[in-house]
Amino acid sequence: MLMKTAHQLRNLLFITLLALAGCMNNDVYNPDSKPDNEPDNGNVTDLTIPSDFLWSTTAQVAVHVTIGNNTPHTYTISIYPQGADEESLPVAIGTASFNYPYNKEITLPASDTIVAVTQTLHYTDGSQMTLECNVPIVNKKATLHLGESGNTVSSTRSPNITTRSDDDLEDWNKAKELTTDITEINKGEEYKVSTGNMVNLNDNINIMEGGKIYIAGTLNISAKNAFQNHKDAKFIILSKEQSKGEAAGILQCFGDFTVKNEFEIENYGTMTVNGTLAIENGGEIDNYGCLHAEKIELDGNGKDDSLLEIKERGYVFSKTMWMQKATLEMEKNSLLEIEETLELKNDCEIEGDDDGKWAVVKLTDATVINEHNGKTPQIKNKVFIVCDHNNGEKPKNIYLEDGAQWGNTKAAANAGVKTTGSDCAPAYKPEEGGTPEEPGNDKEYTLGQYTYAFEDLWPNFGDYDMNDIVLVTKVTLKATANYVTQATLKCKLAAIGASKRISAGVQLDELTAGDISSIQYDTSNNFTENMFKTNANGTEQGQTLAVIPLFDHAHAFAGYNGTPIVGTYKDAEFNPKEFTVTIHFKENSVEESKLALNKLNFFITCNATQGKRMEIHQINGKATDLFDTSAIGGVVASPNTPFRAKGNFCWVMIIPGEFSFPLEGNNLRQSFENFELWIANPDYDWYNHPFPDKVKQ
């Protein structure tokens, strides 16, 4: 919808006459067009905008990555934005070594709270080291140190000393001896399987509230067991230090086994389940020793308590693990090994310690299946996920938080990740192996996907529906040795909410026409009006800086006769016009820093011909040399700031992703929940909170 002058908004008689004459601009704002049952949220220009407000949804973030002194290698560092998926390109690529840290200022959506950092190293045998972690953005900075020698985990307890000292174990040997014929353990009663003894648990035993069985020998549970337990019933499997025997206690389950109804197992010895071990409905296992199962199912039903806690030096092995609405807690120097599949459903979390020592989840070649249903699984604190599947790449829909890292075996070795093991548990001591290669010079990355939303009635105010031209862009750069060789602008003309002939281009604010060798378009009808007079390399003539024409008649380009409003009505069919512009640069002429997002100056013109013209740029944008300064007037704040309106308003906004722009007759305040909060909090992602019936979906 067009921006309109104040007298156009009020002079209804003039509008009526225009309509009768058949010459009315259909996109002129009508303040009475809202249905009677809709609240009047006011015009956008009713807001009080601070003089330093930039109308920007992006922020500059300084990323700093250093490498520990335990490695001589030079690594490739790639930076991804928050929410990047498996198909995403990084937003920046560089290198880092012990002597040369990675430093880069990047542009991200202001609402992003983390960046994802990957570290890779290629080897002569074709393999690679891959590591990924999420780094919080604090005060527009993201700082990370990789490969610290301090990450190596060593045991803090002697293998001959137990960490358990409560009353549960002081008089365990005074408990009654358990025998196969016992069918009930009464409330608070305690039984034991003594060192050297083997007992088959009665299949139908009933363990009342508070009942306990201490296992210093071997307790067997048959595949057909149907024993009943009540609240606070407990098995305690003793270590050999606790029992003072020659071996630790053993719990052997010959089929499936379920821990539920606040039944608890404390395992300091060895527990083996030949089938599926299910922990659910308030059940819990605290594993200080070794636990083996064919399959482990953790069904927490959303409860806060952890169903399985792997304590310091504890070891758990399972061919497969399935988690649903569950938390798995791991203390430092613990090891979880999954051989085939890790499946995460709904709201799941694996949480380590936060004291600087690693817990390790060894997936090796296991496949990770994530049915997150809108709840992203989290790995948090000092947990290192070792996964060689898919060359060690982390699925993008798993969130790493507070120092958690995901890498392959080589990455774990490189970071100094180790566990010490125990009498029953293997130590994890990965080896890097292979001969590293120096990083290559070629790289490809993106400046991100953004929507440029324009109002077209400059230099006058309008209604701020920001839909006169809606242009979605995704810019990809190819570079060699820090020089850009090619820029690809993948664009989509998503709406034309105006009845003027509108042209568009992009000025590269730090480049000249001489930096460009050629421009290619994948569409043939971009230019029907001969408005852009171009040089041999495709740039616009008469410009000091490089200006790349995009199209010179939006409606004709999108396949429409005349200049109808298209794409901004709820039920009207419109096929967005997609096109790609590829810019080739002269060799070693364009440094990467000259093609940052804030140096791509997208603009439109209205009803322009060759020569001087009106232009509409972002609030602090730089006009091209063909901008007609004599057109400045209306509500422009100052001739020195031609695209800043009085009251510090703008005519163009850049918005992360694909913008769900307002439908005709709705301004930004009416279309987005709490839009005005953004004025006080520039990090607020208002564009992600639309009223569905007010925006184009």
N, C-alpha and C positions, 0 to 999 in steps of 0.2 A: 504494500500500500504506500502511496506517495506521501512525502512530508508536505504539509500545507501551511500557508500563512494564517495568521490569526483572523484576518478579515474574511478569508475563505471559509474558515470553520464557522463563522457566525452569520455570514450573509446568506441566509437560506433563499432569499428571493433571487439572488444572483445564480445560485446553484440550480434553482428551478428553471430559470431562463435558459441556462446551459443545457439542461435536460430536454427542454422543449425544442431546442435548436438541434438536438442530436449530437452535440459536441462535448458533452460532459465527460470528464475523465472518470471512469467507473471506480478507480481506486482512491478517490477522494474520501477522506475520513468523515463519517457522519456520527456525531456524538449521540444521536438518538437511535442508533441501529441495534443496540443491545436489547435482547428480550427483556420484558418487564420484570421477570423473576431473577435476573442476574444482578448481583451487587455491582455498584459503580466504584471500582477501585481507584479511580482518578487517572489522570494522564501521567505519563512518565515524566513530563516536564514540570509536574507539580512537586517532584522530589527536590530536596536540597542536596546538591552534589558538592563535596569539598573541592577546592580549587586544585588540589594535587591528585584527584582521583583520575586514573588512567583508562577507565573503561576496559580493563584488560582481564581476561580469564586465564592468562598464563603467568608464569614466574620464571626467573632465571635462577637456576640451582647450580651451585658449585660442587662438583664431585671430585673427591680426593681419595685415591687408592694407593696404598703403600704395600710393599712386599717384604716379608720377613727375611732376616739375614741367613736363614738356613738353606737358601737355594740360590744358585748362580744364574737361573734361567731368566729369559725375557718372555713375558706372557702377553697374550692378547686380552684386552679388557673391553667388554661390551656392556653398554648400559641400556636397559629396557625401562619403559614407563610402567607405572602401576596399572595392573589389569591387562598386560600384554598377553596374547594368546600364542598358540603353537606356531602360527603363521607369521607372527610379527617380526619385523626387522628391528634391530637395535636403533636407538636414537643417537648413539655415538659409539665410535670404536677407536681404540688407541692401544698403546702398549705400556707395560710397567715392569720394572725390575727393581732389585734392591737399591741401586744407586739412582734410579730415575723413576719416581712415582708418576702415577697417572693423574693429571689435573685437567679438568674440562668444565666449562660453564655451558649448561644445556638449557633449553627451553622446554618446560613441562606445563601441563595444566596446573593452575595454582592450587587446586584442591588435592593434588597428589601428596601423599604422606610418606611414600617410600620410592626408592628406585631399586630395580633388580640388577645386580652386578654379576656377570659371568666372567670367569677366568679360564682361558684355554691355552693349551700348549700342544703343538703337533709333533709327532715323532716320525723318524725316517721309515719305520715299518708301516706307516699309514694309520696308526692308532692316535688317540689324543687324550689329553687330560682335560676334564671338564668339571668345573665347580660353579655353583650358583648360590647366591644368598641375597636377601632383601636388606636394604640399608635404610634406616629412617631418615627423613629429611627434617632437620632441626635448624631453624633460623636460616632457611634457604641454603643449607649445606648438607652434604651426605659424605661421611667420612668412614673409611674401611681400611683395616689392616689385615692382610692375608698371609698365611704361612708362618705364623708365630711358632717358634720352637716351644714356647710355653703351652701349646695345645696338646703336647704329649701327655698322656695320662699315666700316672703311676699309682700303685696301690698305697693307701694311707692306713692300712690295717695289716697286721700280721696274720698269716694263714692259720696260726695256732690260737688266735683270740677271737671269740665271738663278739659281735656288736650288740647282742641281745642280753639285757641284764634285768628285765622286769620279773615279776613274781611268777609268770607263766612257766619259767624254766627252773626255778630254784629247787622245787621238790617234785619234779616230774617223775622221778623214779619211785616215788611213794604211791603213784597211781596204781589202780588194779590192773592185773594182767588181762589183756583182751584175748578171748578165744572165739572160735568160729560159731559156737552155739549161743552166744549172747545176742539176743534179739532187741534189747532196749537198753539205752543209756539214759538214766533218769536225769532230771534237772540238776545241773551243776556237777554231775559225776565226772570223774576223770579216769581214763583207761590208758594203757600203754602197750606197745609192742616192743619188747625188750631187745637189746642188742643181740644179734645172732638168731633171733626167732623169725619165723615166717607165719603170717596169719592170713587166712582168707576171710574177708569181711562178709558177715551174713548178708545175703542178698536183700533181705527185708528188714534190716535193722532200723530202729526208730531212735534218733538221737534228739533228746529233749533240749530245751533252752539252756544254753551255757555248758552243754556237754562237750568234753574234749577227748581227743585221742592223740597221745604222743607216739611218734613213730621213730624208734631208734633202730629197729630191725627192718623187716619188709612187710608191708600191708598190701595184699592183693584185692582188687575189686573186679568182679567178674563182668563180662560183657553184658549180662542180663540183669545187672543190679537195679534194684528199685527202692533203695533205702531212703528213709525220710529224715529230714533234719529240720530243726526249729531255730528260731532267732538266736544269734550269737553262738551257735555250735561251731566247733573249730577242730581242724586237724593241724598238728604241729609236727613237721618232719625235721628231725634233729640232724645237725652236723656231727661229725665224729668228735669234735672238740666239746660239743655240748653233752653228748652221751658218754664221752670218754671210752668209746668203742674203737674197733679197728677200722670201721667204715661208717659213712653217713647213712641215715635212714633212707628208705626207699618206699615211695607210694607208686604202685604199678596198677594202672587201669587198663583192662584188656579190651575195652570197647569205648563207646562214647561216655563222657562224664560231664555233668552239669553242676556248676556252683551257683546257687541262687538263694533267695530268701535270707539274706544277711549271713549266710554260711561263709566261713573264712578259712583259708588255708595259709599257713605260714610255712614256707619251704626253705629250710637251710640245707637240705640234702638234695635228693633227686626225685623228681616226679615225672612219670612217663604215662602218656595217654595214647593208646594205639589207634583211637578213633578221633572224634571231635571233642575238644574241650570247650564247653560253652560257659561263659561267665555272664550272668544277667540278673536283673531284678534285685539289685543290692548285694549280690555275692561279691567276694573279693579274694584275690590271691596276692600276697606279698612274697615275692620270690627273691630270696637271698642266695639260693643255690642254683640248681639247674632244672629246667623244665623243658620237656620234649613232648610234642604232640603232632599228629598228622594235620590237624586243622585247629585253629583257635578262633572262636567267635566271641566278640565283645559287644554285647547289646546293652548299652547304658540307659536307653530310654530317656536320654537328656539329663540324667542326674549328674551333679557336680563331682561326686566322689569317683576316684579312679577305680576301675574294675581290676586292673592288673598293674601292679607296681613292681618294676624290676629294680631291686636295690643295688647298692654299690657292689661291684664284682658279680652281680647276678647274671645268669645266662638263660635265654629262652630261644628254643628252636621250634619252628613249625614249617611244614611244607607250604601251607597257605594260612593267611590271616584275614578275617572279615571283621570290620568295625562298623557299628551304627550308633550314632549319638553317644559316643563313648570317648573316655579319656584314658590314655595309656601314659603312665608316669615312669620315667627312667632316671635313676640317679647316675652320677658320674661313674665312669669306668664300668658301666653295664653294657651288655651286648644282646641285641635281638637279631636273630638270623631267620630270614624268610626265604625259602628256596624257590617257590614257584609264583605265587600271586599274593599281592596285598590289595584288598578291596576296601574302599572307603565309601560309606554311604552317609548322607546327611551330615550332621554336625559332629566331626571327629577331631581329635587333638592328640598329638604325641608331644609330651612336654618333658624337657630335661631340667637339669640344675642350672643355676645362673651364677655358679662360682668359678667359671673359667675352665672347667675340665669337661671333656667330651663324654657323652653317652653315644653309642654307635648302633645304628640300624643297618644291618648288612642285607641288602636285597640281592646283590650280585646280578643275576640275569632275571630276577622276578619282574613280572608285569604288574604295573600299578593301574588299578581300575578305580575310577572316581565317579561315582554317581552322587554329586554333591547337592543336587536339588536346591540350588540357590545358597547353600551354606558351604563356604569354602573350607576344606580341611586345613588345619594349621599344624605346622611343626614349629615348636618354639623353644627358646633358650638353647643351651649347648647340646644340641642333638646333631650329629653328622649322619646323614643318610648316604650310604654307599650303594650306588646302583650302576651297574655296567650295561643295563638294558638300554637300547637306543643310543648307544655311545655315551651314556651317562647324562643325557639331557633330562631335566626335570619337567614333568607335566606342568604347564603354565597355570592350571587351575588348582594348584596346591600352594598354600601361602607359607613362606618361611618368615619367622618373626624372632626378634630379640637374639640374633646371633646364630640361629640354626643355619646349616649349610647342607647342600645337596651336591654330591660329586661322585665320580667313578673311583675305582680302586686306586688309580694313579694319583687322583686328586687327594684322596685320603692319605696316601703315603707322603705326598708333597707337603701336606699340611701338618704332618707329624701326628696323625691320629692313631692311637694304639689303645688296646685294653690288655690287662695283665693276665686274665684268666684265673683259674683256680683248680682245685683237685678234680672237679668234674667238668669244667668249662674250658674250651680252647681259648688261647690268647688271640687277639686280632692284631696282626702286625703286617700291614700291607707293604708291598714293595713297588716302587715306581717302575723300574725297568724301562728299557728302550733308550734310544738316543734322540734328544730333543732337537727340533729344528728352530731356526730363527723365524719369527712371524713374517708372513709375506707382506708385500706393499699394497696389494689390492684389497679394497673393502667396499661394502655396500651397506648403507644405512638410510633411515628415514628421518625426516624432520617432523613426522607425525601427521595425523589426519585432523584437519580443522575445517570449519565452515565459516565463510565470509558472508555476513548478512548485511545487506545494504538498504538504506532509505535513499530515495532519489530526488527529493525536492530541494536539495541544497540550492541556495543558501538559506532556506526558510525551514521552520519547524514543521513537523507532521505528527503522526500518531504513534510512531515507534512500534509498528508490528514487524519491522525488520524483515520484510519478505519481498521487497521490490525486485531484488536479485538475491538468490540464495545459491552460493557457489561452494560446493564441497571439494576440498583439495587434499591430496596426499602426495607429498614431495619425497622422492627417493634420490639419493646421491650416490654416484660411483666415484671412487677416488683412488689415486695411486700416489704413494709417497707424499701424502698430505696435500695433494693438488686434486681438485675435482675435475673429472673428465667428462661427466655427464650428469644432467639433472632431468628427472622424469616427473612431470606434473600430471598426475592422474586426477582428472576433474569430473565433476558432475554438476550440471546446471539443474538444480532441484526445484526451482520455482521462479516464475516471472510475475510478481504481483504488481506490475506496473503497466501503464498504457502508453509509454514512450518507447522510442527506439533506443535501446541501451547497448553500448559496447563495453568490452572489458579487456584489460591487459594487466601485466605485472611488470613493475619496474624493479630491477635488481640494483639496490641502492648503493652498492659498493663496486659495481662493475661497469665497464664501458662496452659499447658495441664491439670494439676491437678485441675483447676477450672471448667472443663467441665465434665459432666456426660455422655452425649451421643450426637451423631449427626445423624439426619435423612435426607434422600433425597427422594423426591417424584418421581424421575426418576431412572431408573435401569442401564442405559448405560453411566454413568458419567465417568467410569474408564475402559478403554479397553487396556491400555498399562502397567498397574501395575507399574506406575511411582512413585506414592505416597505410601510409606510404612507406615502403620498407626498403632497407638496404639489401645488398646481394645475399647477406647472411641471414636475412629474415627479421632483423631488428628494425624498429621504427626509425625513420630518418628524422633529422633535426633535433636529436636528443643527445645531451651530454652523457647521460647514463644509459645503460642498456634497458630498453623497453621491449617486452615481448608481447605482441598482440595475441589475444585469445579468441575473440569473435567480435564482429562489428554490428550485428543485429540479432539480439538474443532470440526474438520470436522466430525469425526466419531460420536461424540456426537450429532451433528446436522443432522446426517443421510446421510453423503456423503462418497463415496469411494475416497481414495487418499487425495490430498490436493489442490483442486481447489479454486480459488478466488470466493467467493459467497457473495451475498448481497450488493455489492458495485457498481453494474452496474445499470443504470437507468431502463431498461426494463426487466432485468433478474428476474425471479421468485425466491423468497427465503422466506421460512417460518421461522421466528425467533424461536429459541429454548427457551421455557420458562421452568423454573424449580425453585424449592423451597428447600432451605436448612434450617433446623430447628436445632438450637443449644440449648441444655438443660444444665443449669449450676447447680453446686452443691449448696445446700441450704446455704444462707448467706455467699457466697464466692465472689460474684462479685458486687461491688458497682456501682451504675449507672454512676458515673463520669468516670469509666474505659471503658465505651462503647460509648463515643462520636464519632461523625462521623469522626473526624480527627485521631481517634485511630483504625479505620478499614482500614487496609493496604492491599488493593487489588493489586495483582501482576500477571504477566504472566511469563512463561518460554518458550524457543523455543528449540525443538528437544532434550529435556532433558530426561535422564534416572535416575534411582535411584542413590542417592549420590549427589556429588557436581554438580552445574548447574549454567548457566547464569540466571539472573532474571532481570525484568524490573519493577521498582517501581516509584512512584511519585517523584518529583524533590528532596524533602527532606525526602524521604521514608527510612525506616530502612530495610535493607536486612535481610533475614532469615539466620539461622546458616548454611544452605546448599548452600549459595551463593558462587560461585567460584571466589574469588578475583583475581586469576591469569588471568581471562578473561578481566580485566579492561585494557583499552587502547583506541585506536581510538581517538574520540573527547571528551572523558570524561575529565572534567575540573580538577579533582583531585581525587586521590585514596580515600581521606576522604569523598568525595561527589560523589559516583559512578554513581548517576542518574541525575547529573547536567552536561550538556554539556558545552563546551567552548562557550563563548558568553552568558552564562546563559540560555541555551535552555533545554528543557525537552523531555522525551519520553512518558509521560502519562499525560492526563488532566482529571479532574473531572468536569462535566458540569451539572448544574441543569436540572432536568426533562429528557425527552427523546430527545437526541441529534439528530438533522438532520445533519448527518455527510457528509463530501464531497464525491462525486462520484469519481471513479477512474480517475486519470489524473488532479485532482483539489486540490490545497492546501488550507489552511485556508484563506489566503488573497484573493484568487480568489473566494472563496465560500461564504464569509460573508462580508456584507457591512461595510466598515470602521473598519475592524478587528484590524488594528494597533492602533486605538484610545484607545483600551483597555490597551495598554502599559502605556499610560499617565494617564488613568482613570480606575483603577481596578474595579470600580463599574459599568462600562459600560456592558450591557448585549448583547454583540456582537452575541451570539449564537441564539438570537431571531430575527436576521436580515439577513437571508440567501438570496442569489440569487437562486430562485427556481429551475432553470435549472442546478445548480451546486451541489445540495445536494440530498440525498435520502429522499424522502418525506414519 
